[in-house]
Each structure stands twice: as structure tokens, then as C-alpha cells.
Amino acid sequence: MEQTINIEQIFGILRKHSKMIAISTIACTLLAFIVTFFIMTPQYSASTELLVNRKQSSDANVQYNQVQTDVQMINTYKDLIVKPVIMDTVETKINKGNSHKLTDVDEMVSISNNQNSQVFSINVKADNAYTAADIANTTAETFQKKAPKIMSGTDNVSIISKAKPDLTPVSPKSKLNILIGLVLGLLLGIGIAFIRELTDKTVKDESFLTDELGLTSLGVINNIAEKDIIKKAIMSVSSSRLTRRG
């Protein structure tokens, strides 16, 4: 049997389960707050920029070809930087004299560049702002030193901007996480409310029996609350006593 719900019934369901929806919303928002501020580890970002630019020829055509070659070389450099030949040296330098040894430094490093640009960036994310800047600068310096040996004497990499510690974490995004928790809690509460209502097979009114099931109504027995029964019993006893006295 197909069951339909109109707008009035929708608002009725929301009002009926408003307390449960509010509890769900508050609980999920509180959970998002706890996870964001007490469980998730803040991540900090640092970047250093490098320029790929060899000594230019005075010939315009040769100069253009050299620029295009440098731009294409960046793709090779991007792959090379995160390879063990560079990262192993970086990891050794970072951990030298450091009691807290870092592993998988290569997973903290990413490379980015704009299309047709001779500049590319070494980006690092770590749980410490100073560590992130140190890894970015060490990676740039190590690559600049090793690139000519690896690439057969090609010396066209310059560091144009060193990384500086940024004490503002890039993640987690606290406001966004809490907003997501609030919205999910609200949707969860509304979803549970409708599921409970649609799966409730109890008879709620007489029209369901007569219109939906085609049965004949023989009468309606009203439900009387226990407190009303007690109240009426007390009133009945009091009235009986007054009658006897009269």
C-alpha cells in the first residue's frame, strides 16, 4: 500500500520529534568539536620556490627554445625531488641531532607549478610549523646541489624564495568541521524521525480504518490518562460524601 505525506504532516512529524532532532544535532556538533580540537593533529604548511632558468643566448630563437626546455624540465624535476636520491639525504639532514626522528618525509612533500611557468614550488605539510619550513628549505637546497650531478651538468636551478614558519595551521578547518557536524546531526535527526514515523504501523485515527482498510467503525473509545481517572475518582468520592451529609 502506497503511503503519501503532505506538507502539513511533514511539519507535524518534525514537531513531534523535535526533541530527538535537537539532541541529534547537538550530539553530532559536540562530536565534531571534540574530534577537531582534541583528536585531529594540526597540520602546518610551508613552501619554497625555485626558478629553472639557464644562461640565455642572445639569439631570440635559441632563447625561446631554452625557455621551453626549462619549462619541460620542471616535470622531470618534480618527479626527481620526491625520489630517494633526494629524500634520503633530506631525511638524514633533518634527523641529524634531532631526538624525534622523522620517517616518510617524502609523503610530506608535494611539488606544484603553474602551466608554462619556469617557477615551481616545494610544499611541505607537517605537524610542526618549524619542521615544515626546515624540510622545505632542506629539500630545495639538497636538490639544487644534486641536480647538476644527476642531470649531467645541467645547472639551471635557483632558490628564489625560502620557506618561513607559518604558525597558522592549514588543517583541520575547525569552523567547517563544526558546521559539517551540525548539518549532519540535523539531517540524521530528521532522517530518524521520518523512518520511525513511516515504519510505525499503529493505528492513529479512525479514518485509517474506514478509508484505508475499508472497515466499518463501531465506535471510538477515548483514552483517559491515569491522572484524570484518579482526579475523577477523588471528585466522585467527595461528591458522594457531600450528598450523604446533606
Backbone as a ProteinNet text record, in pm:
[ID]
protein_1_A
[PRIMARY]
MEQTINIEQIFGILRKHSKMIAISTIACTLLAFIVTFFIMTPQYSASTELLVNRKQSSDANVQYNQVQTDVQMINTYKDLIVKPVIMDTVETKINKGNSHKLTDVDEMVSISNNQNSQVFSINVKADNAYTAADIANTTAETFQKKAPKIMSGTDNVSIISKAKPDLTPVSPKSKLNILIGLVLGLLLGIGIAFIRELTDKTVKDESFLTDELGLTSLGVINNIAEKDIIKKAIMSVSSSRLTRRG
[TERTIARY]
85.3	0	88.6	67.3	148.8	106.5	207.6	181.5	236.5	152.6	195	187.4	271	276.2	267	176.7	165.1	249.1	251.6	335.2	296.1	167.1	119.3	168.5	165.5	212.1	362.5	436	581.7	616.3	552	576.3	529.6	422.9	374.5	476.4	537.7	640.3	761.1	800.8	915.5	887.4	764.4	727.9	724.4	669.9	656	792	890	1022.6	1126.7	1082.1	1173.9	1281.4	1244.3	1341.9	1452.1	1414	1512	1601.8	1544.4	1622.3	1722.7	1678.7	1767.9	1882.4	1852.3	1956	2058	2009.2	2097.6	2188.9	2132.7	2211	2318.9	2281.5	2377.5	2486.7	2448.2	2544.7	2647.6	2602.8	2695.2	2784.7	2729.2	2810.1	2916.8	2878.5	2973.9	3081.3	3041.9	3138.2	3237.6	3188.8	3276.9	3374.6	3328	3413.2	3524.3	3487.1	3585.2	3689.7	3643.6	3735.8	3829.9	3775.7	3855.7	3962.3	3925.6	4016.6	4097	4052.6	4120.6	4176.8	4135.4	4181.7	4267.3	4218.6	4293.2	4418.5	4529.4	4656.4	4665.2	4688.9	4701.2	4817.4	4795.3	4896.5	4935.8	5066	5118.6	5184.9	5180	5231.5	5343.4	5440.8	5549.1	5589.7	5631.8	5666.8	5792.6	5870.7	5984.8	5976.8	6020.7	6007.1	6143.5	6146	6268	6243.9	6347.5	6341.1	6430.8	6375.1	6452.7	6485	6612.2	6648.2	6799	6837.9	6979.5	7022.3	7150.7	7203	7151.1	7087.4	7019.5	7114.2	7084.8	7160.4	7107.5	7189.8	7147.3	7054	7055.2	6968.4	6825.4	6728.3	6589.5	6532	6557.8	6503.6	6563.4	6694	6761.4	6711.5	6691.8	6642.9	6504.9	6415.3	6281	6287.9	6372	6385.7	6441.3	6533	6589.8	6482.9	6398.3	6290.1	6195.3	6157.8	6066.5	6128.1	6257.9	6327.3	6325.9	6348.3	6346.3	6209	6103.2	5966.3	5938.3	5981.5	5959.6	6042.5	6158.5	6244.2	6179.4	6088.9	6024.9	5951.2	5887.3	5816.4	5912.9	6033.9	6136	6181.9	6202.1	6245	6140.6	6013.5	5905.4	5909.6	5938.3	5948.1	6076	6182.6	6313.4	6320	6259.5	6270.4	6218.2	6108.9	6048.4	6106.3	6211	6275.8	6375.4	6408.2	6501.2	6635.8	6682.2	6812.2	6816.2	6701.7	6692.8	6636.9	6527.5	6457.4	6539.3	6621.1	6703.3	6802.7	6860.3	6955	6884.7	6765.6	6686.9	6650.6	6605.5	6564.9	6683	6798.6	6919.3	6955.1	6949.1	6982.2	6882.2	6753.5	6650.3	6662.3	6694.9	6701.2	6834.8	6932.6	7064.1	7052.7	7088.5	7082.7	6942.4	6845.2	6705.4	6662.6	6620.1	6580.2	6451.3	6366.8	6240.5	6261.7	6288.2	6321.6	6197.4	6210.8	6102.4	6120.9	6011.9	6015.2	5915.3	5931.9	5841.4	5831.2	5944.8	5947.3	5894.2	5916.7	5871.3	5719.3	5645.6	5500	5452.1	5539.8	5505.1	5527.6	5601.1	5643.9	5557.4	5519.4	5449.3	5505.2	5496	5550.4	5436.6	5439.2	5335.7	5399	5333.7	5379.4	5265.3	5271.9	5174.4	5216.3	5116.8	5145	5231.6	5332.6	5424.7	5503.9	5517.5	5596.9	5730	5834.8	5966.1	5987.6	5885.5	5892.7	5808.3	5863	5783.8	5807.4	5713.5	5717.2	5732	5809.5	5818.4	5732.4	5624.8	5529.4	5541.1	5539.3	5553.2	5444.2	5384.4	5287.3	5341.5	5342.7	5391.2	5312.8	5330	5257.1	5328.1	5435.9	5508.3	5547.1	5517.3	5541.6	5690.3	5776.4	5921.5	5978.9	5924.9	5968.7	5930.9	5810.8	5766	5858.3	5892.8	5981.4	6120.8	6169.2	6302.7	6310.1	6204.9	6204.3	6199.5	6117.3	6105.7	6239.4	6305.8	6433.9	6544.4	6546.6	6648	6630.1	6503.9	6475.8	6522.2	6492.7	6533	6684.4	6753.2	6900	6964.6	6910.9	6965	6946.2	6828.6	6802.2	6889.6	6903	6985.6	7130.1	7178.4	7316.3	7334.2	7234.6	7249.4	7204.4	7118.8	7063.6	7171.2	7275.1	7377	7446.9	7467.4	7535.3	7442.9	7315.3	7219.3	7184.2	7169.7	7125.5	7241	7354.4	7470.9	7513.6	7539.4	7595.9	7496.9	7368.8	7267.8	7251	7297	7291.5	7200.7	7070.9	6976.9	6870.2	6899.9	6801.7	6849.4	6761.8	6792.1	6679	6714.6	6614.4	6580.7	6456.5	6417.8	6337.2	6288.2	6208.7	6219.7	6272.2	6286.4	6159	6135.2	6016.8	6036.3	5927.6	5927.9	5817	5839.7	5736.1	5607.9	5496.2	5364.3	5290	5265.8	5208	5056.8	4998.3	4854.4	4832.6	4768.6	4751.3	4659.5	4690	4606.8	4496.3	4512.3	4408.5	4427.2	4320.2	4183.2	4116.4	4017.6	3941.1	3826.1	3849.7	3758.7	3615.9	3599.7	3464.8	3389.6	3460.2	3396.5	3358	3446.6	3417.4	3296.1	3288.7	3176	3046.3	3053.3	2935.3	2889.1	2984.5	2950.6	2884.6	2938	2878.9	2736.9	2714	2580.2	2480.8	2521.7	2432.5	2404.8	2509.7	2490.8	2401	2418.5	2334.1	2188.5	2165.4	2028.7	1965.6	2040.5	1988.8	1965.6	2056.8	2041.2	1915.3	1892.7	1773.4	1646	1644	1526.1	1504.1	1612.8	1601.8	1544.9	1595.5	1545.4	1398.6	1362.4	1222.2	1128.9	1165.3	1078.9	1078.7	1193	1198	1108.1	1116.7	1031.7	884.3	852.8	713.5	659.9	740.8	695.1	690.1	769.4	768.3	673.6	610.1	513.2	379.3	341.1	218.2	97.3	112.2	-1.3	-109.1	-235.5	-349.9	-357.6	-356	-352.4	-488.2	-574.3	-706	-807.8	-934.1	-1043.9	-1045.1	-1001.9	-1007.7	-921.2	-812.9	-726.6	-803.2	-887.3	-964.7	-1074.1	-1141.7	-1255.4	-1213.1	-1114.5	-1074.7	-970.8	-868.8	-759.2	-790.9	-849.9	-875.7	-1018	-1108.2	-1245.6	-1328.7	-1293.1	-1367.4	-1478.2	-1573.4	-1684.2	-1653	-1667.7	-1641	-1762.3	-1740.1	-1847.5	-1847.6	-1746.9	-1739.2	-1594.9	-1577.1	-1443.6	-1435.2	-1334	-1310.1	-1195	-1223.6	-1120.5	-1026.6	-902.6	-802.4	-803.1	-816.7	-818.6	-690.2	-621.3	-495.9	-519.8	-420.6	-432.9	-459.2	-392.4	-412	-555.1	-616.4	-755	-851.1	-819.9	-903.7	-899.6	-779.3	-764	-837.1	-823.4	-888.8	-1040.3	-1095.2	-1240.8	-1287.9	-1207.2	-1243	-1249	-1151.6	-1150	-1270.9	-1300.3	-1415	-1545.1	-1554.4	-1674.3	-1693.6	-1583.4	-1590.3	-1630.5	-1570.7	-1602.4	-1747.7	-1797.3	-1938.2	-2032.6	-1994.2	-2077.8	-2087	-1976	-1974.6	-2062.1	-2054.6	-2133.4	-2283.3	-2318.1	-2458.4	-2511	-2428.4	-2471.1	-2491.2	-2399.5	-2412.1	-2537.8	-2573.2	-2691	-2818.3
-119.8	0	124.5	212.5	333.9	435.7	491.5	588.1	723.9	825.3	959.5	1052	1155.4	1251.7	1391.8	1471	1608.6	1701.9	1830.6	1928.4	1941.2	1940.5	1954.3	1838.1	1718.2	1601	1606.9	1660.9	1673.4	1761.3	1878.8	1968.3	1905.2	1826.9	1758.1	1657.5	1584.3	1486.9	1556.6	1669.7	1744.3	1797.7	1847.3	1896.7	1782.2	1670.5	1555.5	1504.5	1507.1	1453.4	1564.6	1684.3	1799.2	1777.7	1715.9	1693.4	1598.3	1491.3	1395	1457.3	1541.1	1609.2	1704.7	1776.6	1869.9	1795	1681.9	1602.1	1550	1501.8	1451.1	1562	1680.2	1792.8	1834.4	1846.5	1886.9	1781.2	1654	1545.4	1541.4	1553.5	1548.6	1672.7	1788.1	1910.3	1898.9	1847.9	1829.1	1727.7	1620.8	1519.8	1580.7	1663.2	1729.3	1822.2	1891.8	1981.8	1903.5	1791.4	1710.4	1652.9	1598.2	1540.1	1646.4	1765.3	1871.2	1924.7	1950.4	2018.6	1925.2	1799.9	1712.5	1584	1549.8	1425.1	1451.2	1536.2	1563	1645.4	1608.7	1679.6	1795.9	1916.9	2032.1	2013	2054.7	2045.9	2186.4	2205.6	2335.5	2321.5	2428.5	2425.3	2527.6	2489.1	2580.3	2554.2	2659.7	2645.8	2725.8	2671.1	2743.1	2737.1	2841.4	2849.5	2843.2	2772.5	2757.6	2803.4	2857.5	2905.4	2817.9	2770.9	2693.4	2787.4	2828.8	2929.8	2926.9	2874.1	2870.7	3002.5	3021	3143	3153.3	3267.8	3284.9	3325.9	3275	3312.4	3445.7	3514.8	3642.9	3623.1	3503.6	3473.4	3449.4	3520.3	3513.3	3373.2	3308.6	3174.5	3073.6	3084.2	2993.6	3019.6	3147.3	3184.5	3125.1	3131.4	3075.6	2925.1	2857.1	2712.2	2675.2	2757.8	2731.1	2744	2845.2	2864.3	2746	2702.4	2588.6	2461.5	2446.9	2330.4	2334	2453.3	2468.4	2436.2	2482.3	2456.3	2306.3	2238.7	2095.2	2017.6	2074.6	2008.6	2004.4	2096.9	2102	1972.3	1913	1786	1677.6	1678.1	1582.4	1613.5	1741	1782	1745.6	1762.1	1731	1583.7	1497.1	1354.2	1323.1	1391.3	1363.1	1402.2	1514.3	1566.9	1468	1399.3	1309.3	1167.5	1148.1	1017.3	1001.2	876.3	851.6	921.8	943	1006.8	1145.8	1212.4	1343.6	1328.8	1254.3	1245.4	1176.2	1077.1	1009.7	1107.5	1191.1	1291.9	1394.7	1437.7	1534.8	1477.1	1352.8	1289.2	1277.3	1245	1234.4	1369.3	1475.8	1609.5	1656.9	1630.4	1674.3	1601.7	1473	1392.8	1405.1	1469.3	1485.3	1571.2	1513.4	1586.6	1606.9	1539.7	1552.8	1423.6	1434.8	1315.2	1254.2	1340.7	1292.6	1266.1	1141.2	1105	1104.9	1168.4	1171.3	1061.7	998.2	897.9	936.8	879.3	905.4	1055.4	1122.4	1265.8	1291.8	1198.8	1217.6	1231.4	1171.4	1182.5	1321	1395.9	1531.6	1634.7	1593.6	1687.3	1671.9	1785.3	1786.4	1901.2	1885.4	1985.4	2043.7	2173.9	2238.4	2346.5	2372.1	2481	2522.4	2643.9	2693.7	2655.4	2638.3	2596.6	2700.6	2651.6	2735.7	2833.9	2803.1	2887.3	2818.8	2899.5	2845.6	2835.9	2873	2868	2751.2	2674.6	2570.6	2576.2	2519.2	2528.7	2391.2	2388.6	2269.1	2296.1	2220	2240.8	2127	2163.9	2064.1	2083.3	1972.1	1972.5	1885.6	1941.1	1867.8	1912.5	1837.4	1872.3	1978.7	2034.8	2143.2	2245.7	2373.2	2477.9	2492.1	2482.1	2497.9	2376.9	2259.4	2138.6	2146.1	2194.8	2207.8	2301.4	2416.3	2511.7	2452.8	2380.6	2319.8	2215.6	2131.6	2028.7	2092.7	2196.7	2263.4	2323.8	2394.5	2458.1	2355.5	2251	2146.3	2072.3	2047.8	1980.5	2065.4	2195.9	2286.5	2293.2	2306.9	2317	2187.4	2074.8	1944.3	1922.2	1955.1	1937.1	2029.3	2154.6	2249.6	2199.9	2137.1	2090.2	1962	1873.7	1743.8	1743.1	1836.8	1837.9	1838.6	1923.3	1924.1	1789.6	1716.1	1586.7	1481.6	1486.6	1386.8	1412	1540.5	1575.6	1611.2	1548.9	1563.4	1709	1777	1911.1	2022.1	1989.5	2093.5	2174.5	2298.7	2383.1	2502.4	2482.2	2588.6	2609.2	2568.3	2579	2682.3	2778.3	2880.9	2887.2	2906.4	2924.5	3073	3107.5	3248.7	3290.1	3192.3	3224.5	3110.7	3141	3038.6	3028.9	2910.8	2888	2948.8	3003.6	3058.4	2990.1	2968.7	2903.1	2985.4	2920.5	2982.3	2912.9	2987.6	2927.6	2910.6	2945.9	2924.6	2789.2	2693.7	2560.9	2565.6	2482.5	2474.2	2369.5	2282.9	2184.3	2141.1	2096.5	2088.7	2225.6	2238.1	2361.8	2354.5	2415.8	2398	2443.5	2561.6	2612.8	2523.9	2480.2	2394.4	2260.5	2202.6	2073.2	2080.1	2187.1	2202.3	2224	2301.8	2322.6	2191.2	2110.5	1980	1891.7	1893.8	1815.8	1859	1991.2	2043.5	1998.9	2012.8	1975.9	1825.9	1745.9	1600.3	1558.3	1623.9	1592.5	1625.6	1740.2	1780.9	1683.1	1649.1	1555.1	1417	1374.7	1244	1240.6	1347.4	1354.3	1352.1	1431.1	1434.6	1299	1237	1105.6	1000.7	998.7	902.1	928.3	1057.7	1093.5	1037.7	1054.3	1006.4	853.6	792	645.6	587.6	647.2	599.5	619.9	731.7	761.3	669.3	646.3	565	416.6	374	232.1	205.1	310.4	294	247.5	125.7	66.4	75.2	147.1	158.9	247.7	218.3	295.7	426.4	537.2	667.9	738.2	705.7	769.5	677.4	712.7	631.4	626.3	734.8	741.1	634.1	592.2	488.1	357	326.5	202.4	206.8	321.5	330.7	358.2	448.9	489.6	396.9	363.8	282.8	133	83.1	-60.9	-99.5	-1.2	-29.2	-97.3	-78.7	-139.7	-46.3	-103.9	-25	14.5	141.9	190.5	166.1	95	65.8	163.7	247.2	343.4	373.9	474.3	517	518.5	453.5	454.6	550.4	656	755	705.7	743.7	708.7	813.3	768.5	860	841.5	950.5	945.1	900.5	832.7	778.8	890.1	1004.4	1114.2	1168.8	1164.3	1209.8	1112.6	982.4	881.1	901.5	923	944.5	1070.8	1175.5	1303	1286.7	1215.2	1194.8	1108	1009.8	922.6	1001.8	1090.3	1173.8	1265.6	1326.8	1416.3	1339.8	1215.2	1133	1098.8	1064.5	1030.6	1152.9	1268.1	1392.1	1428.8	1413.7	1446	1353.6	1225.7	1128.3	1161.9	1203.6	1240.2	1362.5	1460.1	1581.3	1548.6	1455.2	1416.1	1349.2	1266.4	1196.1	1294.5	1390.4	1490.2	1575.9	1598.8	1681.1	1605.1
0	0	0	-92.3	-103.9	1.1	67.7	174	132.9	135.2	97.3	218.6	215.7	325.5	267.2	318.2	270.4	357.4	318.4	388.1	534.7	561.2	699	785.1	727.8	801.8	825.1	726.8	741.1	860.6	867.6	980.4	1111.7	1104.3	1223.3	1274.2	1181.6	1218.5	1280.3	1220.6	1273.3	1413.3	1435.1	1568.9	1670.1	1627.4	1716.8	1763.2	1673.8	1706	1722.5	1753.7	1764.1	1870.8	1981.3	2088.8	2042.9	1974.6	1925.4	1818.9	1731.5	1627.7	1691.8	1795.8	1865.4	1933.2	1996.4	2063.6	1962.8	1847.8	1743	1690.4	1669.5	1617.9	1717	1843.2	1946.9	1963.5	1961.7	1981	1868.9	1744.3	1630.7	1626.5	1662.2	1666.7	1774.9	1890.5	2000	1962.6	1893	1848	1749.5	1656.2	1559.7	1631	1734.1	1812.7	1882.3	1946.3	2018.8	1923.2	1809.5	1712.1	1656.3	1626	1565.4	1660	1784.6	1876.4	1967.8	1984	2078.9	2017.3	1897.2	1835.8	1710.7	1621.9	1498.5	1528.2	1465.1	1482.9	1385.6	1434.3	1343.2	1244.5	1121.8	1017.5	972.9	953.7	912.8	776.1	699.6	563	544.7	463.8	428.6	283.7	213.2	71.3	39	-49.9	-105.1	-256.8	-324	-469.1	-537.5	-649	-727.1	-870.4	-930.7	-1069.2	-1155.2	-1266.3	-1362.7	-1478.5	-1487.9	-1587.8	-1612.2	-1725.4	-1758.5	-1823.7	-1840.5	-1902.5	-2045.5	-2073.3	-2201.1	-2313.2	-2433.6	-2553.3	-2605.4	-2679.3	-2737.2	-2855.7	-2914.5	-3027.4	-2976.1	-3034.7	-2987.1	-3002.5	-3115.4	-3137.8	-3040.6	-3020.4	-2926.4	-2784.9	-2753.2	-2620.6	-2594.3	-2694.6	-2680.5	-2658	-2734.1	-2720	-2582.7	-2531.2	-2399.1	-2290	-2304.3	-2206.9	-2209.6	-2329.7	-2341.2	-2284.8	-2304.2	-2248.8	-2096.8	-2041	-1894.8	-1838.4	-1907.3	-1861.6	-1863.4	-1968	-1977.9	-1874.7	-1839	-1741.2	-1603	-1576.4	-1445	-1415.2	-1515.3	-1494.5	-1447.5	-1504.7	-1461.8	-1320.2	-1291.7	-1158.8	-1052.4	-1086.4	-991.9	-951.4	-1047.3	-1017	-939.8	-976.1	-917.3	-769.4	-734.8	-597.6	-494	-524.6	-425.6	-430.4	-510.5	-517.7	-402.4	-368.3	-257.5	-271.7	-394.9	-414.6	-350.9	-342.1	-277.3	-135.9	-121.3	6.5	115	78.7	179.3	241.9	158.2	208.5	294.8	250.7	328.2	464.5	466	590.9	686.9	634.7	717.6	779.2	698.8	748.4	853.6	829.7	922.5	1055.9	1051.6	1173.7	1247	1184.5	1247.1	1372.7	1486.1	1612	1665.5	1605.6	1648.7	1717.6	1842.7	1917.9	1863.8	1807.1	1749.7	1600.3	1566.8	1429.3	1340.5	1224.4	1126.6	1024	985.5	879.2	771.1	653.7	541	511.7	511.6	481.2	341.1	249.7	110.9	102.5	199.2	197.3	242.2	305.5	348.2	237.6	133.6	28.8	-95.7	-152.2	-281.6	-365.2	-495.5	-588	-671	-691.6	-772.8	-860.3	-973.5	-1061.5	-1152.4	-1201.1	-1297.4	-1437.9	-1524.4	-1660.6	-1731.8	-1802.3	-1881.4	-1795.2	-1667.1	-1578	-1548.6	-1535.2	-1502.8	-1351.3	-1276.4	-1130.4	-1080.6	-987.4	-923	-772.1	-696.4	-550.3	-487.1	-380.9	-296.3	-173.6	-159.2	-49.8	50.8	177.4	283.2	386.7	429.9	539.5	651.8	773.2	889.4	1012.3	1121.6	1243.8	1326.3	1271.1	1335.8	1229.8	1255.5	1155.1	1122.5	1224.1	1201.9	1128.6	1158.4	1087.7	940.6	912	773.1	695.1	753.7	686.4	668.7	769.9	764.5	653.9	642.7	537.8	400	382.8	252.3	210.1	300.9	267	244.1	325.6	310.4	178.7	141.3	14	-103.4	-98.8	-207.3	-219.2	-105.5	-107.9	-154.6	-109.3	-149.6	-298.6	-349.2	-491.7	-575.4	-533.1	-608.2	-617	-510.5	-507.8	-589.4	-584.3	-650.2	-796	-835.1	-971	-1079.6	-1070.4	-1177.7	-1193.9	-1082.3	-1091.4	-1152.4	-1112.4	-1161.6	-1307.2	-1343.3	-1478.7	-1571.2	-1550.4	-1639.5	-1659	-1549.9	-1558.7	-1583.1	-1584.2	-1605.3	-1477.1	-1478.8	-1360.3	-1389	-1372.1	-1406.1	-1300.1	-1175.2	-1066.7	-965	-934.2	-834.1	-732.1	-605.8	-499.9	-492.6	-520.4	-522.2	-399.3	-323.6	-205	-105.3	13.8	117.2	201	254.7	337.1	475.4	528.6	663.7	744	873.2	955.7	960.5	932	941.8	1055	1163.8	1283.4	1276.8	1162.6	1144.1	1075.7	1142.4	1082.1	959.7	861.3	740.8	756.9	855.8	887.7	1032.9	1100.1	1048.1	1042.8	955.7	943.5	1045.1	1161.1	1275	1245.4	1187.1	1161.5	1062.6	958.7	858.1	919	999.6	1060.8	1153.3	1233.3	1324.9	1247.1	1138.4	1054.5	992.6	946.6	889.8	995.4	1117.6	1226.1	1256.2	1256.6	1282.7	1175.4	1049.1	937.8	937.4	957.8	960.5	1075.9	1191.9	1306.5	1279.7	1215.6	1181.9	1082.8	978.2	877.6	937.8	1026.1	1090.4	1175.5	1252.8	1336.6	1254.6	1145.6	1058.8	992.4	948.8	885.4	979.7	1102.6	1201.1	1232.5	1240	1268.7	1162.3	1034.9	926.6	919.3	945.7	944.1	1053.1	1171.5	1281.6	1250.1	1186.5	1156.5	1046.8	943.9	831	864.6	960.9	999.8	1116.3	1166.4	1275.4	1217.3	1245.6	1189	1283.4	1393.3	1485.2	1424.9	1460.8	1412	1490.1	1417.5	1482.7	1482.2	1385.9	1383.2	1315.6	1329.5	1277.6	1125.5	1060.5	913.7	848.9	916.8	862.1	847.7	947.8	944.1	838.1	828.2	736.3	592.7	573.8	438	377.3	455.3	401.7	401.1	511.2	522.1	484.2	470.5	431.1	538.5	665	774.2	822.3	893.8	948.3	1092.3	1121.3	1256.4	1346.1	1455.6	1551.2	1668.5	1675.4	1784.2	1818.7	1900.8	1941.2	2092	2146.6	2290.5	2317.2	2385.3	2414.1	2523.1	2511.3	2610.7	2720.8	2843.9	2957.6	3037.1	3057.6	3131	3274.2	3331.4	3467.4	3568.6	3550.6	3645.6	3639.3	3518.7	3505.8	3574.7	3565.6	3632.4	3783.1	3836	3980.2	4023.1	3940.6	3972.6	3976.4	3874.9	3871	3986.6	4025.9	4138.4	4267.6	4286.4	4406.9	4409.9	4293	4284.9	4312.1	4263	4282.4	4429.3	4496.7	4639.8	4721	4686.9	4759.4	4740.8	4618.3	4589.1	4664.1	4676.7	4748.1	4895.7	4954.8	5095.2	5122.3	5032.2	5048.6	5040.4	4952.7	4936.7	5062.4	5123.6	5246.1	5361.4	5370.1	5476.3	5457.8	5335.2	5308.2	5342.1
[MASK]
++++++++++++++++++++++++++++++++++++++++++++++++++++++++++++++++++++++++++++++++++++++++++++++++++++++++++++++++++++++++++++++++++++++++++++++++++++++++++++++++++++++++++++++++++++++++++++++++++++++++++++++++++++++++++++++++++++++++++++++++++++++

